[in-house]
Structures are given as C-alpha cells and as structure tokens.
C-alpha cells in the first residue's frame, strides 16, 4: 500500500450531506490516519471544502481565517427560521411586492453590502453558547442570538435575476454567513428573503476548478489520490516564508529558539494581526510555522514538521 501524503485535499462537496460526513467518508480510506475540514459548509451547500490529511490537519488554524467566495441564490419574499431553504417559513411578502421590485433597486441594495460591517450570525449555526451549539438550542425552542460580529465583504455582484430568485457572487472574509447576508438583503428591500442555494467557489485561493468530487476521491487508487493532495508548504503559501539552513533546521528539530535568525520587528509593520511565518527546508518542504510575538519581540512555535 502506498503511504498517504501529508497535506490538504480539496473536495467538491455534494449537496445533502454535512461537512463532518465528508470527513468520515474520506477517513475510511486506508492510510488516512487523521483528517479534518478547515471550514464548515451547510448540508445543502456545495463547493470547495478543504480537508487536512494526516499532518496537514495541523494547518487548519491557518486556513480557517482565509478569504472565501460564493455563488449564492437568494429567494426574495420569504423568510425562514433557519435563513435557508431547509427551514420553516415564518413570513411571506404581500402578493406582488417582489415583482414590483426593479433590477436597479435590487442591485443598489446588494451593492450597499460591500465593505466592512457588523453581521448577526444565524440562530441556527455551529457557534456555541455556554458550550452548546446554537442550532441545538434553537431546535429545543431556546434560540440564542449572538452579538453582531465584524466581517467584510470585499466584492458582491448580482449575476442574474429571475424573480423571486436573485443570484450573486460574493467574495468575503472568514466568519461571514451568507444566510445572514440573504436575510439582511431581504430586510433592506422590505420583502424578506432566505438563502435558496449556495456554492463555495473558492477558499484560501483554492478554486472550485481545483477540486474533485467526493465520490471520485473515494474510488481512485493511492497513487492518484496522493497526486490530488496539496503539499503543506503550498497549502499555506499565503503566509510569508523563509528558507532555513541546516543549522536552523537543527534548532527547529529540538524546539530551540530561532528568533535571532528570523526577521525583526520592522518586517511585520502593517501586516495585521496574524504574524505567522513559514519556515522551509532546502527542498521547499514545510519545516514549521512560527508566530511573531510583538510584545515580547520574539517567535513562538506553532507547529514543527522536521523529523
């Protein structure tokens, strides 16, 4: 049996199953010792689902915060309790209200959601309240509304309109709920709305074109499966990186401090909150990831892959 590599596999998730179920099906493959996804897709949604394989599971924290893009279908005129097509209808617009909306009106409202903003997450979500998932509390008749969170929609474009359905491309920050976006668009239009369909078209620079269907990944042999795995260094290529010599690799291997060999404070000016740095060996493989501690002006290890 060919050993399964460490890295990230890009799955085209089918509709009708949870992200956890995708992971469970791939875990049945011999040689897959560890696996976990890097960002949940709702069961009815399709598209890019990145899964860490073996040591690649340790990279999840660096991918969870990545930018994402979606093709979203929004049904105007109907509100549901889950904010999507799987929920119970809780309100409907008056007859004719949606058809009276013009394309210009809808486009103006949609365009208004571009930029940084506060967004209230759905009460049916995997976020937790006192350790309990919100969707579980909501199903028990005890819905909990979380405070609005900071998100950013980098771009949003309406791509088609056939009322009551409107389709749009959305490029957004991590933590954005497209179900909440559909709700808010409906509220601004005054007619209500819910998310009718959702396809994640990209995640952390991995596009839908670079994925394979779950059924294909389950059926292919080990050699072909390994060819689909994104090497760890490439999977986190959005992080800045430096090459390490043998002396530095020796220190990394034993968890010794390497801060004096890495970029100083000026390197991180204006780079935002996450100050992660990839360390590569002479072959370009990922030797480890460190994080710069601004207060202490030193580096802490996040993960080490040097044997």
Secondary structure, DSSP 8 states (H G I E B T S, - for coil): -----SEEEEEEE-TTS-HHHHHHHHHTSTT---EEESS---TT-EEEEEEEEGGGGGGHHHHTT--EEEEEEEEETEEETTSBTTS-EEEE--TTTTTT--HHHHHHHHHTT-EEEEE---SSSS-EETTEEHHHHHHTT-------EEEEEEEEEEEEEETTEEEEEEEE-TT--HHHHHHHHHHHHTS-EEEEEEEEEEETTEEGGG-EEHHHHHHS-HHHHHHHSB-HHHHTTTSEEEE--HHHHHHHHTT---GGGS--GGGGTT--S--EEEEE-TTS-EEEEEEEETTTTEEEEEEE---
